[in-house]
C-alpha cells in the first residue's frame, strides 16, 4: 500500500503534465490555422486593389541667365566678360573661364576654368607658364561682383 501512495502523486503530476502539453499543441494548431486564414484574407484583398502608381520626385530646374558682356574691375583685378568666355587679369596672375558666364536666380555662379600664376621681371622667350584647372565661384548683386578662385 505504501507503494501505491508513493506513486499516486507522481502519476498525477505526470498525467497533468501530459494534459498540459496536449492542450498547448491544440492552442498552437488553432493559432496557426487563424494566421493562415488571415494571410489568405490579406493576399486576396491585395489582389483586388490596383497597384499604386510610383511617383518620381520632380527637381526644379535652376533658371540660369548669361551675364552680359562687359568689364568688371577692382583693386588689382580686371574681369572681362565676352559672349563665350571670360578673362581675368590679376596683379600677379591671369585666368580664363571657357564658355558663357551664367548666374542662377540669386545671382550666384559656379564654374571652372584655368588659372595661371605669373612672376615679376622679364619673361624668357618661349617660356610660357601653363595654367592649372581652377574653380570660380561668386555672386553678382546689382553692380557688385564677388569672386572666389
Contact map, one row per residue, 1 for C-alpha under 8 A:
11111000000000000000000000000000000000000000000000000000000000000000000000000000000000000000000000000000000000000000000000000000000000000000000000000
11111100000000000000000000000000000000000000000000000000000000000000000000000000000000000000000000000000000000000000000000000000000000000000000000000
11111110000000000000000000000000000000000000000000000000000000000000000000000000000000000000000000000000000000000000000000000000000000000000000000000
11111111000000000000000000000000000000000000000000000000000000000000000000000000000000000000000000000000000000000000000000000000000000000000000000000
11111111100000000000000000000000000000000000000000000000000000000000000000000000000000000000000000000000000000000000000000000000000000000000000000000
01111111110000000000000000000000000000000000000000000000000000000000000000000000000000000000000000000000000000000000000000000000000000000000000000000
00111111111000000000000000000000000000000000000000000000000000000000000000000000000000000000000000000000000000000000000000000000000000000000000000000
00011111111100000000000000000000000000000000000000000000000000000000000000000000000000000000000000000000000000000000000000000000000000000000000000000
00001111111110000000000000000000000000000000000000000000000000000000000000000000000000000000000000000000000000000000000000000000000000000000000000000
00000111111111000000000000000000000000000000000000000000000000000000000000000000000000000000000000000000000000000000000000000000000000000000000000000
00000011111111100000000000000000000000000000000000000000000000000000000000000000000000000000000000000000000000000000000000000000000000000000000000000
00000001111111110000000000000000000000000000000000000000000000000000000000000000000000000000000000000000000000000000000000000000000000000000000000000
00000000111111111000000000000000000000000000000000000000000000000000000000000000000000000000000000000000000000000000000000000000000000000000000000000
00000000011111111100000000000000000000000000000000000000000000000000000000000000000000000000000000000000000000000000000000000000000000000000000000000
00000000001111111110000000000000000000000000000000000000000000000000000000000000000000000000000000000000000000000000000000000000000000000000000000000
00000000000111111111000000000000000000000000000000000000000000000000000000000000000000000000000000000000000000000000000000000000000000000000000000000
00000000000011111111100000000000000000000000000000000000000000000000000000000000000000000000000000000000000000000000000000000000000000000000000000000
00000000000001111111110000000000000000000000000000000000000000000000000000000000000000000000000000000000000000000000000000000000000000000000000000000
00000000000000111111111000000000000000000000000000000000000000000000000000000000000000000000000000000000000000000000000000000000000000000000000000000
00000000000000011111111100000000000000000000000000000000000000000000000000000000000000000000000000000000000000000000000000000000000000000000000000000
00000000000000001111111110000000000000000000000000000000000000000000000000000000000000000000000000000000000000000000000000000000000000000000000000000
00000000000000000111111111000000000000000000000000000000000000000000000000000000000000000000000000000000000000000000000000000000000000000000000000000
00000000000000000011111111100000000000000000000000000000000000000000000000000000000000000000000000000000000000000000000000000000000000000000000000000
00000000000000000001111111110000000000000000000000000000000000000000000000000000000000000000000000000000000000000000000000000000000000000000000000000
00000000000000000000111111111000000000000000000000000000000000000000000000000000000000000000000000000000000000000000000000000000000000000000000000000
00000000000000000000011111111100000000000000000000000000000000000000000000000000000000000000000000000000000000000000000000000000000000000000000000000
00000000000000000000001111111110000000000000000000000000000000000000000000000000000000000000000000000000000000000000000000000000000000000000000000000
00000000000000000000000111111111000000000000000000000000000000000000000000000000000000000000000000000000000000000000000000000000000000000000000000000
00000000000000000000000011111111100000000000000000000000000000000000000000000000000000000000000000000000000000000000000000000000000000000000000000000
00000000000000000000000001111111110000000000000000000000000000000000000000000000000000000000000000000000000000000000000000000000000000000000000000000
00000000000000000000000000111111111000000000000000000000000000000000000000000000000000000000000000000000000000000000000000000000000000000000000000000
00000000000000000000000000011111111100000000000000000000000000000000000000000000000000000000000000000000000000000000000000000000000000000000000000000
00000000000000000000000000001111111110000000000000000000000000000000000000000000000000000000000000000000000000000000000000000000000000000000000000000
00000000000000000000000000000111111111000000000000000000000000000000000000000000000000000000000000000000000000000000000000000000000000000000000000000
00000000000000000000000000000011111111100000000000000000000000000000000000000000000000000000000000000000000000000000000000000000000000000000000000000
00000000000000000000000000000001111111110000000000000000000000000000000000000000000000000000000000000000000000000000000000000000000000000000000000000
00000000000000000000000000000000111111111000000000000000000000000000000000000000000000000000000000000000000000000000000000000000000000000000000000000
00000000000000000000000000000000011111111100000000000000000000000000000000000000000000000000000000000000000000000000000000000000000000000000000000000
00000000000000000000000000000000001111111110000000000000000000000000000000000000000000000000000000000000000000000000000000000000000000000000000000000
00000000000000000000000000000000000111111111000000000000000000000000000000000000000000000000000000000000000000000000000000000000000000000000000000000
00000000000000000000000000000000000011111111100000000000000000000000000000000000000000000000000000000000000000000000000000000000000000000000000000000
00000000000000000000000000000000000001111111110000000000000000000000000000000000000000000000000000000000000000000000000000000000000000000000000000000
00000000000000000000000000000000000000111111111000000000000000000000000000000000000000000000000000000000000000000000000000000000000000000000000000000
00000000000000000000000000000000000000011111111100000000000000000000000000000000000000000000000000000000000000000000000000000000000000000000000000000
00000000000000000000000000000000000000001111111110000000000000000000000000000000000000000000000000000000000000000000000000000000000000000000000000000
00000000000000000000000000000000000000000111111110000000000000000000000000000000000000000000000000000000000000000000000000000000000000000000000000000
00000000000000000000000000000000000000000011111111000000000000000000000000000000000000000000000000000000000000000000000000000000000000000000000000000
00000000000000000000000000000000000000000001111111000000000000000000000000000000000000000000000000000000000000000000000000000000000000000000000000000
00000000000000000000000000000000000000000000111111100000000000000000000000000000000000000000000000000000000000000000000000000000000000000000000000000
00000000000000000000000000000000000000000000001111110000000000000000000000000000000000000000000000000000000000000000000000000000000000000000000000000
00000000000000000000000000000000000000000000000011111000000000000000000000000000000000000000000000000000000000000000000000000000000000000000000000000
00000000000000000000000000000000000000000000000001111100000000000000000000000000000000000000000000000000000000000000000000000000000000000000000000000
00000000000000000000000000000000000000000000000000111110000000000000000000000000000000000000000000000000000000000000000000000000000000000000000000000
00000000000000000000000000000000000000000000000000011111000000000000000000000000000000000000000000000000000000000000000000000000000000000000000000000
00000000000000000000000000000000000000000000000000001111100000000000000000000000000000000000000000000000000000000000000000000000000000000000000000000
00000000000000000000000000000000000000000000000000000111110000000000000000000000000000000000000000000000000000000000000000000000000000000000000000000
00000000000000000000000000000000000000000000000000000011111000000000000000000000000000000000000000000000000000000000000000000000000000000000000000000
00000000000000000000000000000000000000000000000000000001111100000000000000000000000000000000000000000000000000000000000000000000000000000000000000000
00000000000000000000000000000000000000000000000000000000111110000000000000000000000000000000000000000000000000000000000000000000000000000000000000000
00000000000000000000000000000000000000000000000000000000011111000000000000000000000000000000000000000000000000000000000000000000000000000000000000000
00000000000000000000000000000000000000000000000000000000001111100000000000000000000000000000000000000000000000000000000000000000000000000000000000000
00000000000000000000000000000000000000000000000000000000000111110000000000000000000000000000000000000001100000000000000000000000000000000000000000000
00000000000000000000000000000000000000000000000000000000000011111000000000000000000000000000000000000001100000000000000000000000000000000000000000000
00000000000000000000000000000000000000000000000000000000000001111100000000000000000000000000000000000111100000000000000000000000000000000000000000000
00000000000000000000000000000000000000000000000000000000000000111110000000000000000000000000000000000111100000000000000000000000000000000000000000000
00000000000000000000000000000000000000000000000000000000000000011111000000000000000000000000000000011110000000000000000000000000000000000000000000000
00000000000000000000000000000000000000000000000000000000000000001111100000000000100000000000000000011110000000000000000000000000000000000000000000000
00000000000000000000000000000000000000000000000000000000000000000111110000000000111000000000000000000000000000000000000000000000000000000000000000000
00000000000000000000000000000000000000000000000000000000000000000011111000000001111000000000000000000000000000000000000000000000000000000000000000000
00000000000000000000000000000000000000000000000000000000000000000001111100000001110000000000000000000000000000000000000000000000000000000000000000000
00000000000000000000000000000000000000000000000000000000000000000000111110000111100000000000000000000000000000000000000000000000000000000000000000000
00000000000000000000000000000000000000000000000000000000000000000000011111000111100000000000000000000000000000000000000000000000000000000000000010000
00000000000000000000000000000000000000000000000000000000000000000000001111101110000000000000000000000000000000000000000000000000000000000000000000000
00000000000000000000000000000000000000000000000000000000000000000000000111111100000000000000000000000000000000000000000000000000000000000000000000000
00000000000000000000000000000000000000000000000000000000000000000000000011111000000000000000000000000000000000000000000000000000000000000000000000000
00000000000000000000000000000000000000000000000000000000000000000000000001111100000000000110000000000000000000000000000000000000000000000000000000000
00000000000000000000000000000000000000000000000000000000000000000000000011111110000000011110000000000000000000000000000000000000000000000000000000000
00000000000000000000000000000000000000000000000000000000000000000000001111011111000000011100000000000000000000000000000000000000000000000000000000000
00000000000000000000000000000000000000000000000000000000000000000000001110001111100001111000000000000000000000000000000000000000000000000000000000000
00000000000000000000000000000000000000000000000000000000000000000000111100000111110001110000000000000000000000000000000000000000000000000000000000000
00000000000000000000000000000000000000000000000000000000000000000011111100000011111011100000000000001000000000000000000000000000000000000000000000000
00000000000000000000000000000000000000000000000000000000000000000001110000000001111111000000000000010000000000000000000000000000000000000000000000000
00000000000000000000000000000000000000000000000000000000000000000001100000000000111110000000000000110000000000000000000000000000000000000000000000000
00000000000000000000000000000000000000000000000000000000000000000000000000000000011111000000000001111000000000000000000000000000000000000000000000000
00000000000000000000000000000000000000000000000000000000000000000000000000000000111111100000000111111000000000000000000000000000000000000000000000000
00000000000000000000000000000000000000000000000000000000000000000000000000000011110111110000000111111000000000000000000000000000000000000000000000000
00000000000000000000000000000000000000000000000000000000000000000000000000000011100011111000011110000000000000000000000000000000000000000000000000000
00000000000000000000000000000000000000000000000000000000000000000000000000001111000001111100011100000000000000000000000000000000000000000000000000000
00000000000000000000000000000000000000000000000000000000000000000000000000001110000000111110111000000000000000000000000000000000000000000000000000000
00000000000000000000000000000000000000000000000000000000000000000000000000011100000000011111110000000000000000000000000000000000000000000000000000000
00000000000000000000000000000000000000000000000000000000000000000000000000011000000000001111100000000000000000000000000000000000000000000000000000000
00000000000000000000000000000000000000000000000000000000000000000000000000000000000000000111110000000000000000000000111100000000000000000000000000000
00000000000000000000000000000000000000000000000000000000000000000000000000000000000000001111111000000000000000000011111000000000000000000000000000000
00000000000000000000000000000000000000000000000000000000000000000000000000000000000000111101111100000000000000000011110000000000000000000000000000000
00000000000000000000000000000000000000000000000000000000000000000000000000000000000000111000111110000000000000001111000000000000001000000000000000000
00000000000000000000000000000000000000000000000000000000000000000000000000000000000011110000011111000000000000001110000000000000000000000000000000000
00000000000000000000000000000000000000000000000000000000000000000000000000000000000011100000001111111000000000111100000000000000000000000000000000000
00000000000000000000000000000000000000000000000000000000000000000000000000000000000111000000000111110000000000011000000000000000000000000000000000000
00000000000000000000000000000000000000000000000000000000000000000000000000000000001111000000000011111000000000000000000000000000000000000000000000000
00000000000000000000000000000000000000000000000000000000000000000110000000000000011111000000000011111100000000000000000000000000000000000000000000000
00000000000000000000000000000000000000000000000000000000000000000110000000000000100111000000000010111110000010100000000000000000000000000000000000000
00000000000000000000000000000000000000000000000000000000000000011110000000000000000000000000000000011111000010000000000000000000000000000000000000000
00000000000000000000000000000000000000000000000000000000000000011110000000000000000000000000000000001111111111000000000000000000000000000011000000000
00000000000000000000000000000000000000000000000000000000000001111000000000000000000000000000000000000111111110000000000000000000000000000000000000000
00000000000000000000000000000000000000000000000000000000000001111000000000000000000000000000000000000011111100000000000000000000000000000000000000000
00000000000000000000000000000000000000000000000000000000000000000000000000000000000000000000000000000011111100000000000000000000000000000000000000000
00000000000000000000000000000000000000000000000000000000000000000000000000000000000000000000000000000011111110000000000000000000000000000011100000000
00000000000000000000000000000000000000000000000000000000000000000000000000000000000000000000000000000011111111000000000000000000000000001111000000000
00000000000000000000000000000000000000000000000000000000000000000000000000000000000000000000000000001111001111100000000000000000000000011110000000000
00000000000000000000000000000000000000000000000000000000000000000000000000000000000000000000000000000010000111110000000000000000000000111100000000000
00000000000000000000000000000000000000000000000000000000000000000000000000000000000000000000000010001000000011111000000000000000000000111000000000000
00000000000000000000000000000000000000000000000000000000000000000000000000000000000000000000000011000000000001111100000000000000000011110000000000000
00000000000000000000000000000000000000000000000000000000000000000000000000000000000000000000001111000000000000111110000000000000000011110000000000000
00000000000000000000000000000000000000000000000000000000000000000000000000000000000000000000001110000000000000011111000000000000001111100000000000000
00000000000000000000000000000000000000000000000000000000000000000000000000000000000000000000111100000000000000001111100000000000001111000000000000000
00000000000000000000000000000000000000000000000000000000000000000000000000000000000000000000111000000000000000000111110000000000111100000000000000000
00000000000000000000000000000000000000000000000000000000000000000000000000000000000000000001110000000000000000000011111000000000101000000000000000000
00000000000000000000000000000000000000000000000000000000000000000000000000000000000000000001110000000000000000000001111100000000100000000000000000000
00000000000000000000000000000000000000000000000000000000000000000000000000000000000000000001100000000000000000000000111110000000000000000000000000000
00000000000000000000000000000000000000000000000000000000000000000000000000000000000000000001000000000000000000000000011111000000000000000000000000000
00000000000000000000000000000000000000000000000000000000000000000000000000000000000000000000000000000000000000000000001111100000000000000000000000000
00000000000000000000000000000000000000000000000000000000000000000000000000000000000000000000000000000000000000000000000111110000000000000000000000000
00000000000000000000000000000000000000000000000000000000000000000000000000000000000000000000000000000000000000000000000011111010000000000000000000000
00000000000000000000000000000000000000000000000000000000000000000000000000000000000000000000000000000000000000000000000001111110000000000000000000000
00000000000000000000000000000000000000000000000000000000000000000000000000000000000000000000000000000000000000000000000000111111000000000000000000000
00000000000000000000000000000000000000000000000000000000000000000000000000000000000000000000000000000000000000000000000000011111000000000000000000000
00000000000000000000000000000000000000000000000000000000000000000000000000000000000000000000000000000000000000000000000000111111100000000000000000000
00000000000000000000000000000000000000000000000000000000000000000000000000000000000000000000000000000000000000000000000000001111110000000000000000000
00000000000000000000000000000000000000000000000000000000000000000000000000000000000000000000000000000000000000000001110000000011111000000000000000000
00000000000000000000000000000000000000000000000000000000000000000000000000000000000000000000000000000000000000000001000000000001111100000000000000000
00000000000000000000000000000000000000000000000000000000000000000000000000000000000000000000001000000000000000000111100000000000111110000000000000000
00000000000000000000000000000000000000000000000000000000000000000000000000000000000000000000000000000000000000000111000000000000011111000000000000000
00000000000000000000000000000000000000000000000000000000000000000000000000000000000000000000000000000000000000011110000000000000001111100000000000000
00000000000000000000000000000000000000000000000000000000000000000000000000000000000000000000000000000000000000011110000000000000000111110000000000001
00000000000000000000000000000000000000000000000000000000000000000000000000000000000000000000000000000000000001111100000000000000000011111000000000001
00000000000000000000000000000000000000000000000000000000000000000000000000000000000000000000000000000000000011111000000000000000000001111100000000111
00000000000000000000000000000000000000000000000000000000000000000000000000000000000000000000000000000000000111100000000000000000000000111110000000111
00000000000000000000000000000000000000000000000000000000000000000000000000000000000000000000000000000000000111000000000000000000000000011111000011110
00000000000000000000000000000000000000000000000000000000000000000000000000000000000000000000000000000010001110000000000000000000000000001111100011100
00000000000000000000000000000000000000000000000000000000000000000000000000000000000000000000000000000010001100000000000000000000000000000111111111000
00000000000000000000000000000000000000000000000000000000000000000000000000000000000000000000000000000000001000000000000000000000000000000011111110000
00000000000000000000000000000000000000000000000000000000000000000000000000000000000000000000000000000000000000000000000000000000000000000001111100000
00000000000000000000000000000000000000000000000000000000000000000000000000000000000000000000000000000000000000000000000000000000000000000001111110000
00000000000000000000000000000000000000000000000000000000000000000000000000000000000000000000000000000000000000000000000000000000000000000001111111000
00000000000000000000000000000000000000000000000000000000000000000000000100000000000000000000000000000000000000000000000000000000000000000111101111100
00000000000000000000000000000000000000000000000000000000000000000000000000000000000000000000000000000000000000000000000000000000000000000111000111110
00000000000000000000000000000000000000000000000000000000000000000000000000000000000000000000000000000000000000000000000000000000000000011110000011111
00000000000000000000000000000000000000000000000000000000000000000000000000000000000000000000000000000000000000000000000000000000000000011100000001111
00000000000000000000000000000000000000000000000000000000000000000000000000000000000000000000000000000000000000000000000000000000000001111000000000111
